[in-house]
Amino acid sequence: MESNGQDSGRPEEGGKRFEGAPQPRNWLQPFLLLCLQQWQSYGYELMRRLALFGFEATDPGSVYRTLRQLEKDGLVRSDWDTSTHGPARRMYSLTDAGEAYLSTWAGALRDYQSMLDRFFSLYANAPGGSARETL
């Protein structure tokens, strides 16, 4: 899996561990789509909401690049909001195609969750597994 500038979780040479959990880059897509399914929003608000899912250290450039790609792919649309007293902001919303793609992602993530549940079940029950549950 590719990471988003984050640690792979693998030990470095010399046995040291990197800090942080890996976050595959494309995971930003389903979380952005989910946020937009709930609320039409602008970029900085989406980043605040992403932090609630654990994407605290996400680079704003990555979020905006992903939003632009989602828009190019027809999954998201944006319009300029000039209703506030500040500068115009680009408001993002989910399209019907984005709804369908989010549903596809949800199914894939359900399968991934099942695979991870099996992994951790085996890992916890392996010799010495009870000590590993606290990791």
Secondary structure, DSSP 8 states (H G I E B T S, - for coil): ---SSS--S-B-TTS-B-SS----GGGHHHHHHHHHHH--EEHHHHHHHHHHTT-TT--HHHHHHHHHHHHHTTSEEEEEE--SSSS-EEEEEE-HHHHHHHHHHHHHHHHHHHHHHHHHHHHHHSTTHHHHTT-
